[in-house]
Amino acid sequence: MAVGGSIRDAMLALDKGAGRISLAFDTDGRLAGVVTDGDIRRALLRGASLDDPLHVAMTRKYTAVGPGDDRAATLELMRARRLAAVPVVDGESRPIGLHLLHEFLDPVGRPNWAVIMAGGKGSRLRPLTDSVPKPMLRVAGRPILERIVLHLVGFGITRIFVSVGYLGEVIEEHFGNGSGFGCRIEYLREDVPLGTAGSLGLLPAPPTDPIVVMNGDLVTGADVGGLLDFHVTGGYAATIGVRRYLHSVPFGSVEREGDRVVRLDEKPTIARDVNSGIYAIDPSVVTLVDGATPTAMPDLIERILERGDPVGAFEIEDDWIDVGQREQLDRAREGA
């Protein structure tokens, strides 16, 4: 809706839409303001008429988010400010989407389970992890594990298993059965550390659909739905979420053939795909884990490859930080 319209135009736009909000654009297509039912009601109570210009009722100091803001943070913002809708704008304030609160609270359900590996000791983050398990360290006022759970629920995954070991009682006390977080949470209790895949053997029953497996120390907005769709469409036994990692060599690089120099490259940047700690796993793969033998996920992936089954690579383009060391934790907290 053009910012030069009337209050009547805004009411018509609200009547046609489902978001209880109307967006007003300037001549360059930028978001100039928003109008809600409440804005119009208050303007009319002040004596405005339906034919008055839109700016009489429009809110110019609106709340918006960017395309990279994750679902958990956006939901928290909307709840805190009691907003039913929030526009998504690009770097030039042009609207590219609209978040609706009811869509967050009532996502399309998926039959897939998720398993979050949260049993590690977090030794590299001591003394922070002396009394708090690493997944329960807070980023922007919320435990990392809670952010993961809400993120999964936002993609319609409502049956979640959490592997616990070190200080597992802290995690269980916080989440309980998951009802307060819009899901069902069950715990895979490790009597001995089972690695990043071993607790898959503790699942109470074989899954019937691909499952999502995530490390419990990730701060990410990864497209979990896209990962599952990619996995199924590709017919993979397992899919690894990969992240592009760039490393700048601080010295000039010399390429040679024997004793002859063939090329000089001044401070090159090396690009590699790294494992993000996010996976989609086919039900048949779960049978490879017995629940008693410590198993690392890379070793499980190697076994899949050795038996000739296809493994996919899904690029994680969203925010992603592996909080394994204090430096990464500080970076996550600064960016939240």
C-alpha positions, -999 to 999 in steps of 0.1 A, spaced: 0 0 0 13 35 -10 21 58 19 1 85 1 -32 65 5 -60 71 30 -71 54 62 -99 38 42 -73 22 19 -55 8 50 -88 -7 63 -95 -23 29 -59 -38 29 -64 -51 64 -97 -66 55 -81 -85 26 -51 -97 45 -47 -123 72 -19 -106 91 -38 -78 109 -11 -54 97 -8 -33 66 26 -21 52 30 14 38 56 19 11 74 51 -1 79 59 -37 112 39 -37 95 8 -24 109 11 11 89 4 42 77 38 55 55 25 83 29 0 94 -8 3 102 -28 -21 124 -64 -23 135 -54 -6 168 -37 23 150 -68 30 130 -91 27 160 -70 51 180 -69 76 150 -107 75 147 -111 81 184 -89 112 181 -114 125 155 -98 114 122 -120 103 93 -117 74 69 -107 98 41 -78 114 61 -43 107 48 -27 75 60 1 92 79 -25 102 105 -28 66 117 5 52 105 32 40 129 66 51 116 87 36 144 79 0 135 96 -32 146 112 -53 118 137 -81 114 162 -90 88 163 -122 66 191 -137 86 174 -134 120 166 -169 134 131 -181 143 137 -184 181 150 -148 184 121 -135 163 95 -154 183 111 -140 215 109 -105 201 73 -108 191 63 -123 224 82 -96 244 66 -67 224 32 -84 220 33 -83 182 11 -104 160 31 -96 129 66 -84 121 78 -74 86 111 -88 72 132 -61 54 164 -62 34 194 -40 40 176 -11 22 144 -14 42 125 -30 14 100 -56 26 107 -91 16 85 -111 39 62 -110 69 64 -131 101 30 -140 117 29 -150 153 3 -178 147 26 -193 121 53 -196 147 30 -211 173 12 -234 149 39 -247 125 31 -274 100 38 -306 119 64 -331 107 66 -368 116 104 -366 120 121 -370 153 152 -350 164 181 -361 186 202 -335 203 236 -346 216 240 -328 249 260 -352 271 295 -338 267 316 -322 295 326 -290 277 361 -292 292 374 -265 269 349 -240 284 359 -246 321 353 -230 346 320 -220 329 310 -256 327 320 -267 362 284 -264 373 264 -259 341 265 -283 311 278 -266 279 244 -267 261 228 -248 290 252 -218 287 232 -187 279 233 -167 247 212 -135 247 195 -146 279 185 -181 267 203 -214 271 218 -227 238 198 -259 241 166 -240 245 173 -221 213 178 -254 195 146 -269 209 125 -238 199 142 -238 165 132 -274 159 96 -268 171 95 -239 147 100 -263 118 72 -286 131 94 -312 149 77 -319 182 92 -352 193 127 -345 205 152 -368 223 181 -352 242 211 -373 251 223 -364 286 253 -374 307 274 -348 325 251 -327 347 222 -341 328 199 -333 358 203 -296 350 189 -301 315 161 -324 327 150 -300 354 149 -271 329 129 -288 301 109 -314 319 87 -333 294 89 -304 270 53 -294 273 63 -258 282 82 -256 249 56 -269 225 70 -304 221 76 -338 238 111 -342 251 125 -376 261 160 -383 275 186 -407 263 207 -412 295 243 -422 289 258 -443 317 291 -439 300 300 -413 273 288 -427 239 302 -400 216 283 -379 191 263 -409 176 263 -436 202 231 -426 219 211 -432 187 211 -468 199 192 -458 230 161 -447 211 131 -465 225 119 -477 191 131 -476 156 121 -444 138 99 -446 108 111 -414 91 144 -397 87 156 -381 120 175 -349 126 207 -352 147 223 -321 161 251 -313 184 239 -295 215 263 -266 214 252 -249 182 238 -214 178 223 -216 144 193 -206 122 198 -236 99 170 -245 76 160 -279 92 130 -283 69 152 -278 38 177 -303 51 150 -330 55 135 -322 21 169 -324 5 177 -357 22 145 -374 11 146 -360 -24 182 -371 -29 175 -406 -15 205 -404 8 212 -427 37 226 -398 56 230 -361 49 256 -338 64 249 -302 69 281 -285 56 293 -249 61 318 -231 39 349 -222 59 375 -197 47 410 -196 61 434 -168 51 470 -179 50 490 -150 65 521 -157 43 528 -157 6 523 -192 -8 547 -209 -32 536 -237 -55 563 -258 -71 570 -289 -92 601 -305 -77 627 -277 -74 610 -253 -98 586 -226 -87 555 -225 -109 534 -200 -90 533 -174 -62 501 -167 -44 503 -138 -19 483 -146 13 458 -169 -3 424 -178 11 417 -215 14 380 -226 12 368 -259 26 334 -274 34 333 -283 71 309 -305 91 283 -283 109 273 -310 134 238 -311 119 226 -343 101 196 -361 86 198 -398 92 177 -426 76 160 -451 99 182 -479 85 213 -462 98 201 -462 134 204 -500 134 242 -496 129 245 -482 165 240 -506 194 237 -481 223 266 -496 243 296 -488 221 309 -453 220 305 -441 184 315 -408 168 293 -394 140 322 -392 115 329 -429 121 292 -437 115 293 -418 83 324 -437 72 306 -470 78 277 -458 56 301 -449 29 320 -482 32 288 -502 26 282 -481 -5 252 -461 6 249 -424 -7 257 -396 17 245 -361 8 259 -326 16 234 -299 24 249 -264 26 240 -244 57 237 -208 45 222 -195 77 239 -183 108 260 -210 125 284 -210 154 298 -241 171 303 -230 207 332 -253 215 356 -227 229 354 -195 249 362 -175 217 332 -189 199 309 -185 229 319 -148 231 313 -144 194 278 -160 197 270 -137 226 282 -106 207 262 -114 176 229 -124 194 
